Amino acid sequence: MITVFGGWPSRSQRVLWLLEELGTPYAFHPVDLRTRRSDPEFMSANAAGFLPAIADGEARLCESVAIMEYLLARHGPTPLAPPPADPAFARYQQFLHLGEAGLAAYLNIVVASRFFAPEAERRNWGAETAVGMFFNRLTLVAARLATSAHLTGEDFTAADISVCYALELGERLGLAERYDPHVSAYMRRLAGREAYQRALAVSPPRSLTT
């Protein structure tokens, strides 16, 4: 059985949500990042000590989008991942990776600055530039959602899971009041999915600082 190492706040929510959508059995191993290096099972899955990670037989993976692609390949085919011949495949690939590389990754800088930097440096130039980059990339999401229910098309896919995590991270950083109305409505729709709610029940939300 797949073991998911995770906890809030972390990108493990992407992995849990995807597994719930797939209906794939898994075991959840909660990890406290403050004491993670004393957890040998977790450290054997990811020696760098960041979340998420999974163990699947002999396989050990980290990086949330890489884990998602692995799970989709191993447990597909599934409508959650359009095949290469599908006209929607290019959009799917773009938004699957945009969710991390173009959105959530920039917010790491903001989290570090706002919660861990000295008081005088919490609104530093780097953090504010990262926010600007986040909103620049978010224009791609807003433009797509102005004409489509989901990022790949009318159907929900793993790309929506990837991007939704980044949007929720931005929300916890107080950025959601600047979201386009189509983006805000999209978040509300996705939060109503049963698999999303099951994933939340496995690993309930906590503060970014606890």
C-alpha positions in Angstrom: 0.0 0.0 0.0 1.1 3.6 -0.7 2.2 5.5 2.4 1.8 9.3 2.1 4.0 11.4 4.4 2.5 14.7 5.0 0.7 17.2 7.1 -0.5 20.8 7.1 0.7 23.2 5.9 2.3 21.3 3.0 1.8 20.2 -0.6 0.8 16.7 0.7 -2.8 18.0 0.3 -2.3 17.6 -3.5 -1.3 14.0 -3.1 -4.1 13.1 -0.7 -6.8 14.8 -2.8 -5.6 13.0 -5.9 -5.6 9.6 -4.2 -9.1 10.3 -3.0 -10.2 11.2 -6.5 -8.6 8.0 -7.9 -10.1 5.9 -5.1 -6.6 4.4 -4.5 -6.1 3.0 -1.0 -3.3 4.6 1.0 -2.0 5.0 4.5 -1.3 8.5 5.9 1.8 9.0 8.0 1.6 12.5 9.7 4.9 14.4 9.9 5.7 17.3 12.2 8.3 19.3 10.4 9.7 20.6 13.7 10.7 17.0 14.7 11.0 15.4 11.3 14.6 14.3 11.5 13.7 12.0 14.5 11.2 10.1 12.2 13.4 7.4 10.6 10.5 6.2 8.3 10.0 9.6 6.9 13.7 10.4 6.5 14.2 7.1 4.6 11.5 8.3 2.2 13.0 11.8 1.7 16.5 12.4 3.2 16.1 16.2 2.5 13.2 16.2 5.0 10.5 18.2 3.2 6.9 17.3 2.4 5.3 15.5 0.8 6.9 12.1 0.2 5.5 8.7 -0.6 6.6 5.1 -0.3 5.1 2.7 -2.7 6.8 -0.7 -2.5 10.5 0.0 -3.3 9.7 3.4 -4.8 10.4 6.5 -2.8 9.3 9.9 -4.3 9.1 13.5 -3.2 8.0 16.7 -5.0 4.2 16.9 -5.1 3.7 17.3 -8.9 6.2 14.4 -9.6 4.2 12.3 -7.1 1.0 13.2 -8.9 2.4 12.2 -12.3 3.7 8.9 -10.9 0.3 8.1 -9.3 -1.6 9.0 -12.5 0.7 6.8 -14.5 0.6 3.8 -12.1 -3.2 4.0 -11.4 -4.5 5.2 -14.8 -5.7 5.6 -17.3 -8.0 8.1 -15.8 -10.0 11.2 -16.9 -7.9 13.1 -14.4 -5.0 13.0 -16.9 -5.8 13.5 -20.6 -3.7 11.2 -22.8 -1.1 12.9 -25.2 -3.5 12.5 -28.2 -6.2 14.4 -26.5 -6.5 18.1 -27.7 -6.6 19.1 -24.1 -3.3 17.5 -23.2 -1.2 20.7 -23.8 -3.4 22.8 -21.5 -3.3 20.0 -18.9 0.5 19.9 -18.9 0.8 23.6 -18.7 -1.5 24.1 -15.7 -0.4 20.9 -13.9 3.1 22.4 -13.7 2.1 26.0 -13.4 0.4 25.2 -10.1 3.9 24.7 -8.6 6.5 26.2 -10.8 4.6 29.3 -11.7 2.5 29.9 -8.6 3.2 28.0 -5.3 7.0 28.2 -5.7 6.9 32.0 -5.6 4.8 31.9 -2.4 7.6 30.0 -0.5 9.5 33.2 -0.5 6.5 35.1 0.9 6.0 32.5 3.6 9.6 32.6 4.7 9.6 36.4 4.8 6.3 37.0 6.5 6.6 34.3 9.2 10.3 33.7 9.8 12.2 36.9 8.8 13.1 39.6 11.4 10.2 42.0 11.8 11.8 44.8 9.8 12.4 42.5 6.8 9.0 40.8 6.5 7.8 43.1 3.7 11.1 43.0 1.9 11.7 43.6 -1.8 12.2 40.0 -2.6 8.9 38.9 -1.0 6.9 41.7 -2.7 8.5 40.8 -6.1 7.5 37.2 -5.5 3.9 38.3 -4.9 4.0 40.2 -8.2 5.3 37.2 -10.1 2.5 35.1 -8.5 -0.2 37.5 -9.8 1.4 37.7 -13.2 1.2 34.0 -13.7 -2.3 34.0 -12.2 -3.5 35.9 -15.2 -3.2 32.7 -17.2 -5.6 30.9 -14.7 -8.1 33.8 -14.7 -8.2 34.0 -18.5 -8.8 30.3 -18.8 -11.5 30.2 -16.1 -13.3 33.1 -17.8 -14.3 30.7 -20.6 -14.1 27.3 -19.0 -15.3 25.5 -15.9 -11.9 24.0 -15.3 -8.3 24.6 -16.4 -8.1 21.8 -19.0 -11.7 22.2 -20.2 -15.1 21.4 -18.9 -13.8 18.3 -17.1 -12.0 18.3 -13.7 -8.4 17.0 -13.9 -5.3 16.7 -11.8 -4.2 20.2 -13.1 -7.0 21.7 -11.1 -5.7 20.0 -7.9 -2.2 21.4 -8.6 -3.4 24.9 -9.1 -6.0 24.9 -6.4 -3.3 24.2 -3.7 -1.4 27.3 -4.8 -4.6 29.4 -4.7 -5.3 28.2 -1.2 -1.8 29.0 -0.1 -2.2 32.5 -1.5 -5.5 32.8 0.4 -3.8 31.9 3.7 -1.3 34.6 2.9 -4.1 37.2 2.6 -3.9 37.5 -1.2 -7.3 36.2 -2.1 -9.0 39.6 -1.9 -7.0 40.4 -5.1 -8.2 37.3 -7.0 -10.2 37.6 -10.1 -13.9 36.7 -9.4 -13.7 33.7 -11.8 -10.8 32.4 -9.7 -12.7 32.8 -6.4 -15.8 31.1 -7.8 -13.6 28.3 -9.1 -12.1 27.7 -5.6 -15.5 27.5 -4.1 -16.6 24.9 -6.7 -13.6 22.7 -6.1 -14.0 22.9 -2.3 -17.4 21.2 -2.7 -15.9 18.0 -4.2 -16.3 15.0 -2.0 -12.7 13.8 -2.6 -11.5 17.3 -1.5 -13.5 17.1 1.7 -12.2 13.5 2.4 -8.6 14.7 2.0 -9.2 17.6 4.4 -10.6 15.1 6.9 -7.4 13.0 6.7 -5.1 16.1 7.2 -7.1 19.0 8.6 -5.9 22.6 7.9 -3.6 24.3 10.5 -1.9 27.7 10.7 1.1 28.3 8.5 3.1 28.8 11.7 2.1 25.8 13.8 
